């Protein structure tokens, strides 16, 4: 099922903080766009992580065209709440007065869950937007850079909690539609992201467990980011071992390479250790989660820019099933 990521309407990308969620979300969005889809990349929260990658600024609640057929949108819960109330009440100044009331402002600060609900509700509303008389979807695919593990689980759990709490009325009716979208395997997939390290793998396993046992949101696969392969493949490994065992050759390397052979040997050791960890945690993901795993190699440069996203997109594109098949 994971190989068919781009056949869905909504991809929710989550994982432990710092594992590269934004990188993977942006890479998936660019890969899908390159397949010919019209893609919306959604970020949550006040920090604009996506805009700088594409050299754009993404103000809250504004659709920003990043590139051809690739748009970004940043959901701000208070603006989403304002829009929702205007659509319900139909009189904007009444909504303005309501939200400017200090008691209401206090309640919106203190009340749990409404930000998550209104945010997921906005994603559902965008997913339903259409264009033209044929009512084709405004966006073929929405990729959400979702909150990190703990908040991500509670974020996706809120609609179910609301449905168990509110038994009638428009909020229940709208929440029911949101929940249908989240639980529909033909429209939605949750994508977990991890690094080949203990805590990120533990958290992505936790996400997978929550998706199956509590959230009931279809899980689309795991992206193992910064995956490292051995420095030498099957053909070159014997040659490398032969070189390392040749004292004369290594002495020549020591003389001719700036800094000597030691930095090269240290780099080989580090690469070998990372490759071993990558294989270990890939096996652990296979055992604990199963399903499809997408491997994204460690990028040589530390900064996150458009060139890096292009590389990630190409790697993901090679692993996602052709939607024309």
Buried (B, 14 or more C-beta within 10 A) or exposed (E): BBBBBBBBBBBBBBBBEEBBBBBBBBBBBBBBBBBEBBBBBBBBBEEBBBBEBBEBEBEBBEEBEBBEBBBBBBBBBBBBBBBBBBEEEEEEEEBEEEBEEEEEEEEBEEEEBBBBBBBBBBBBBBBEEEEEEEEEBBBBBBBBBBBBBEBBBBBBBBBBBBBEEBEEEEBEEBBEEBBEBBBBEEBBBBBBBBBBBEEBBBBBBBBBBBBEEEBEBBBBBBBBBBBBBBBBEEEEEEEBEEEBEEEEEBEEBBEEEEEEBEEBBEEBEEBBEBBEBBBEBBEBBEEBBEBBBBBBBBBEEEEBEBEBBBBBBEBBBEBBBEBEE
